[in-house]
């Protein structure tokens, strides 16, 4: 087993803190080029390598488990985790639920990030989407339009549409990050209240324009369509913030 401690000078003089042990376990994963699902050394072996106590290793593993860096399978051992963005989702969600003002701020930032990501990747998206993808995107827009007409929530359909846009890029980080943004958006978006009829029309039209731009492989049209797609969301955020400010003012004056 590789020596993850690099230097043990002073290790016997003071116990390693939990975050130090966690960092050394992460370094072990990197140095040994482990992949998700690979088995880590036993608790006793980690204690020996790091020159620290079982309790310190145990606490460090708990921290890393919460971040999906490792996965503890009771009765089997500790494995390299899925390395997902669940910690990012939890942090943003908690921040977004702290207060209504934070809700709106988080939503604005999520819209910014998603728009920048898709507009910035426009040419690569156009280069990698093929006929079968375009057919699937068309079907999702039809499904979205029918859902809105029936008064149904279409966030899940919208999410599938945008996941399909970046799927052919075969970039796991982009896919995970996009998914994380949608996870947070789905939790805090209900604070925006009911979507207006005009928002419904604009949303469907923008998605159709995105598909048309992909079909014609037109980056300028794609850029305009993506910007138009996020316009209703920005409108709803602004309207929700205004409602919240008015309600607060009414409470203060009453």
Beta strands, then each sheet from edge to edge (+ up, - down):
strand 1: 70-73
strand 2: 77-80
sheet 1: 1+ 2-
end
